[in-house]
Amino acid sequence: MSSGGHGENGTVAGVDGDITTEGSEKTTCPVCGVSLKKENYEKHLRKVHGKSPEEFETDKSRRKKGGNGGVDRKKQFFALVVVGVVVVSIMAYFLVFLKPPLDGDGDGIPDEWEKANGLNPEDPADAKEDFDGDGLMNVDEYRNGTDPNNSDTDGDGITDGWEVENHLNPLDPSDASEDFDLDGLANLEEFQMGTNPVSDVFARIVVENFGNITVKLEPLYAPTTVENFIKYARSGFYDGLIFHRVVDGFVIQGGGYYPDLSYKSPIYPPIPLEINSSLTHVDGAIAMARTSDPDSATSQFYICDGPQHQLDGSYAVFGRVVDGMDVVREISAVPVHTVNGMENVPVDPVVIESVTVYWAD
């Protein structure tokens, strides 16, 4: 029986097919409206309508809630409307705001940009022309954001094409005064002189009784670290010091101690840790040694004897051996011992005669 309020005449107020009674003898079938004796009600429902009174009450309850397992149909409808609005909005956004710019001639440059810069949006050939003679085709000017009618977009005295070719930003005038390869010439001077602003820079480490180790430095990726190493090398700081820590299959480390193991104090302030994902601890990598403080590197460096990628991200790699790995292997294999608490010290001192820095175009 469904819930309802009792009327004064003793009947149950019928709502949505509620069963009503007349006196106490008869009842009415909520499905077909037939008047029945109460004792025949259940038999009638089962025989005529195929349901027990309990099943009928369950069905009636579901109908009141909207059917479909008790889910409110109004809420269902509202949810579908909301989803529809969201889907339509997303489609409209993609169609209106993310629609690719019109490129009528298919040259890779939007028509609007071509019109604004004196190109013909119906002629794909002018995309490959160089209107301002700076070494960049018009399509490259578009991709770099430079002016196809001005050979020096940022006004730093260097043509856009030269800047792009040599890793400068043609929209940033400040890099004209920088010295990418640390050779003492600003990039503007390199441009004016016709020299390479990113010429390869090398360090030759001469090791007494062993030979030479040539390292290619990477000032583009580790400018602070390379500059620091160059300053120490040019000052002669490393001359006469030793590789004081040698671990076969790991590293050879030097740049801080004399042959008698007396310490040589750094002459420049510590530098911040400089990590670049392009420089990792491959076999022959050269990197800065430091204390537990990440920003404490000064003069000491190490060279990897075999890849040591467990050190990546923690120590600053700034170059790689390009000649002389046989020397590195020979040094790493020397006998070592412990002296006054210092471990892995070569029994016979491995002396650095000199470190010379040079550039090669």
C-alpha positions in Angstrom: 0.0 0.0 0.0 1.3 3.5 -0.8 1.4 6.2 1.8 -1.3 8.7 1.9 -3.5 10.8 4.2 -6.6 9.3 5.7 -9.9 11.1 4.8 -12.8 11.5 7.2 -14.8 8.7 5.6 -12.1 6.2 6.3 -10.9 5.8 2.7 -7.2 6.1 1.6 -6.6 9.0 -0.7 -5.6 7.5 -4.0 -2.7 9.0 -5.9 -1.4 7.5 -9.2 -3.5 4.4 -8.9 -3.5 4.0 -5.1 -5.8 1.3 -4.0 -9.0 2.7 -2.5 -11.5 0.9 -0.2 -15.2 1.1 0.2 -16.1 0.1 3.7 -14.2 -3.0 4.6 -15.5 -5.6 2.2 -14.5 -4.5 -1.3 -11.5 -2.9 -3.0 -10.8 -1.6 -6.5 -8.2 -2.9 -8.9 -5.8 0.0 -9.5 -5.1 -1.4 -13.0 -8.4 -2.1 -14.6 -10.8 -0.5 -12.0 -12.8 -3.6 -11.3 -14.5 -3.8 -7.9 -13.4 -6.8 -6.0 -13.8 -8.5 -2.7 -10.7 -8.0 -0.7 -10.0 -11.7 -0.4 -10.0 -11.9 -4.2 -7.7 -8.9 -4.8 -4.4 -10.7 -4.8 -5.8 -13.6 -6.9 -7.1 -11.0 -9.4 -3.8 -9.2 -9.7 -1.8 -12.4 -10.3 -4.3 -14.0 -12.7 -5.3 -11.0 -14.8 -2.3 -8.8 -14.6 0.5 -11.3 -13.8 1.8 -9.4 -10.7 1.6 -9.8 -7.0 0.5 -6.8 -4.8 4.2 -6.3 -3.8 5.4 -6.2 -7.4 2.6 -3.7 -8.3 3.7 -1.5 -5.4 7.3 -1.6 -6.6 6.3 -0.7 -10.1 4.2 2.2 -8.9 7.1 3.5 -6.8 9.4 3.5 -9.8 6.9 5.3 -11.9 6.6 8.0 -9.3 10.4 8.4 -9.3 10.6 8.6 -13.0 11.3 5.0 -13.9 14.7 3.7 -15.0 15.8 2.4 -11.7 14.7 5.4 -9.7 16.5 8.0 -11.7 14.7 11.4 -11.9 13.9 11.9 -15.6 14.0 15.6 -15.2 17.5 15.4 -13.9 18.4 13.1 -16.7 17.1 15.6 -19.3 18.8 18.5 -17.6 22.1 16.6 -17.6 21.8 15.8 -21.3 21.1 19.4 -22.1 24.1 20.6 -20.1 26.4 18.0 -21.9 25.0 19.1 -25.2 25.7 22.8 -24.5 29.3 21.9 -23.5 29.9 19.8 -26.6 28.5 22.5 -28.9 30.6 25.2 -27.1 33.8 23.2 -27.5 33.1 22.6 -31.2 32.4 26.3 -31.7 35.7 27.2 -30.0 37.7 25.0 -32.3 35.9 26.2 -35.3 36.2 29.9 -34.5 39.3 30.4 -32.4 41.6 27.5 -33.5 40.8 27.7 -37.2 44.1 27.8 -39.0 44.9 31.1 -40.7 44.0 31.3 -44.4 46.8 30.4 -46.7 45.4 30.7 -50.2 48.6 29.9 -52.1 49.7 27.1 -49.8 53.2 28.6 -49.3 53.2 28.2 -45.5 52.6 31.9 -44.8 49.1 33.2 -43.8 47.6 35.5 -46.4 47.2 38.3 -43.8 50.9 38.3 -43.0 51.8 38.3 -46.7 49.5 41.3 -47.4 50.9 43.2 -44.4 54.5 42.6 -45.6 54.2 43.2 -49.3 54.0 39.6 -50.5 51.4 38.3 -52.9 49.0 35.9 -51.1 48.2 34.3 -54.5 51.9 33.7 -55.5 53.7 30.9 -53.5 57.0 31.7 -55.2 57.6 34.9 -53.1 57.8 32.8 -50.0 61.3 31.6 -51.1 62.5 35.1 -51.9 64.6 37.3 -49.6 63.2 40.8 -49.8 65.7 42.5 -47.5 68.8 40.5 -48.4 69.5 39.4 -44.9 70.0 35.7 -45.8 66.5 34.6 -44.7 63.8 33.6 -47.1 60.4 35.3 -46.5 59.0 32.1 -45.1 61.9 31.9 -42.6 61.2 35.5 -41.7 57.6 34.6 -40.9 58.7 31.6 -38.8 61.3 33.6 -36.9 58.9 36.5 -36.3 61.3 38.9 -38.1 60.6 41.7 -40.6 61.0 40.6 -44.2 61.6 44.2 -45.2 64.2 45.0 -42.5 67.5 43.1 -42.4 68.0 44.0 -38.8 64.7 43.6 -37.0 66.0 44.2 -33.4 68.4 47.1 -34.5 71.5 45.6 -32.9 73.7 46.1 -35.9 73.6 42.4 -36.9 71.6 41.1 -39.8 68.7 38.7 -38.9 70.1 35.9 -41.1 73.5 35.9 -39.4 71.9 35.9 -35.9 69.7 32.9 -36.7 72.6 31.0 -38.2 74.8 31.7 -35.2 72.3 31.0 -32.4 71.5 34.6 -31.6 67.9 35.9 -31.2 67.1 38.3 -34.0 64.4 39.8 -31.8 66.8 40.5 -28.8 69.4 43.3 -29.2 71.1 42.4 -25.9 72.9 39.3 -27.3 74.9 41.5 -29.6 77.1 42.4 -26.6 77.5 38.8 -25.4 80.5 36.6 -26.1 79.1 33.2 -26.8 82.4 31.4 -27.3 84.3 33.3 -24.6 87.1 34.3 -27.0 87.1 37.9 -25.9 85.1 39.2 -28.8 81.4 40.3 -28.5 79.0 38.8 -31.0 78.7 42.2 -32.7 82.5 42.3 -33.2 82.5 38.7 -34.5 79.8 39.8 -37.1 81.8 42.9 -38.1 85.0 40.9 -38.4 83.4 38.0 -40.2 84.5 35.5 -37.5 82.5 32.7 -35.9 80.7 33.7 -32.7 80.3 30.1 -31.7 83.7 28.8 -32.8 84.8 25.6 -31.1 86.8 26.1 -27.9 89.2 23.5 -26.6 91.4 22.9 -23.6 94.6 20.9 -23.9 95.6 19.3 -20.6 99.3 18.2 -20.6 100.0 15.5 -18.1 103.6 14.8 -17.1 104.8 11.3 -18.3 101.4 10.4 -19.7 100.6 12.8 -22.6 97.9 15.2 -23.6 94.1 15.2 -23.0 92.2 17.5 -25.4 88.7 18.6 -24.2 86.1 20.3 -26.3 84.3 22.9 -24.0 80.7 23.8 -24.4 80.2 27.5 -23.7 76.8 27.6 -25.4 75.3 25.1 -22.9 77.4 25.8 -19.8 78.7 29.4 -20.2 79.3 30.2 -16.5 81.2 26.9 -15.9 83.3 27.2 -19.1 84.1 30.8 -18.3 85.2 29.8 -14.8 87.4 27.0 -16.1 89.0 29.2 -18.8 89.8 31.9 -16.2 91.7 29.3 -14.0 93.5 27.8 -17.0 94.6 31.2 -18.4 95.8 32.3 -15.0 98.2 29.3 -14.8 96.4 28.0 -11.7 96.5 24.4 -12.8 100.2 24.3 -13.7 102.0 21.9 -11.3 98.9 20.5 -9.6 98.0 16.8 -9.6 95.2 14.4 -10.3 94.8 13.7 -6.6 91.8 11.3 -6.8 91.9 8.4 -9.2 89.2 5.7 -9.2 89.5 3.1 -12.0 86.3 2.9 -14.0 84.9 6.1 -12.4 86.8 9.4 -12.5 90.1 11.1 -12.4 89.9 14.3 -10.4 92.4 17.2 -10.1 92.9 20.9 -9.9 93.2 21.4 -6.1 96.4 19.8 -4.7 100.1 19.9 -5.1 102.2 16.7 -5.4 102.9 16.9 -1.6 99.1 17.0 -1.1 99.1 20.5 0.2 95.9 22.3 -0.8 95.9 25.2 -3.2 93.1 27.7 -2.4 90.8 28.9 -5.2 91.4 32.4 -6.6 87.9 33.0 -7.8 84.5 32.8 -6.0 82.4 29.7 -6.2 80.0 29.4 -9.2 76.4 28.3 -9.2 75.5 24.8 -10.3 74.8 24.8 -14.0 72.9 21.9 -15.4 72.0 21.4 -19.1 70.2 18.3 -20.4 72.4 18.5 -23.5 75.5 17.7 -21.4 75.6 14.4 -19.5 78.2 12.2 -17.9 79.2 10.2 -21.0 82.5 8.5 -21.2 85.1 11.3 -21.3 82.9 14.0 -19.9 84.6 16.8 -18.0 82.7 18.3 -15.0 83.2 20.4 -12.0 83.8 18.8 -8.6 82.2 20.5 -5.5 81.3 20.0 -1.9 77.8 19.0 -0.7 76.8 22.6 -1.5 75.6 22.5 -5.1 76.9 26.1 -5.6 80.4 25.5 -4.3 82.4 24.6 -7.4 85.7 26.5 -7.8 88.8 25.0 -9.5 88.6 21.2 -9.2 87.3 19.2 -12.1 87.0 15.5 -13.0 87.0 13.4 -16.2 84.8 10.4 -16.5 86.4 7.0 -17.0 83.3 5.4 -18.6 79.7 6.8 -18.5 78.6 7.9 -15.1 75.0 8.9 -15.6 74.1 8.5 -12.0 75.8 11.9 -11.6 73.6 13.7 -14.1 71.6 16.6 -12.7 73.9 16.9 -9.7 77.2 18.0 -11.2 78.0 20.5 -13.9 79.3 18.9 -17.1 80.9 21.4 -19.4 82.7 19.5 -22.1 84.1 16.2 -23.3 87.4 14.6 -24.2 87.8 14.5 -28.0 91.4 13.3 -28.0 93.5 11.5 -25.3 91.0 9.0 -23.8 93.9 6.5 -23.8 95.7 8.9 -21.4 92.6 9.0 -19.2 92.5 5.2 -19.1 96.2 5.0 -18.3 95.9 7.4 -15.4 92.8 5.7 -14.0 94.7 2.4 -13.8 97.6 3.7 -11.7 98.2 2.2 -8.2 96.5 4.3 -5.4 96.6 4.5 -1.7 95.2 6.4 1.3 97.3 9.3 2.6 96.2 11.2 5.8 92.6 10.2 5.3 92.6 11.0 1.5 91.6 8.0 -0.4 92.5 6.9 -4.0 95.6 9.1 -4.2 98.1 7.9 -6.9 101.2 6.3 -5.4 103.3 8.3 -7.8 102.0 11.8 -8.4 100.2 12.4 -11.7 101.2 16.0 -12.4 99.4 18.5 -14.6 102.1 20.4 -16.5 99.7 22.9 -18.0 96.2 23.6 -19.3 95.9 25.7 -22.5 92.7 27.1 -24.0 92.4 27.7 -27.7 89.7 28.4 -30.3 89.3 26.9 -33.8 86.9 28.0 -36.5 
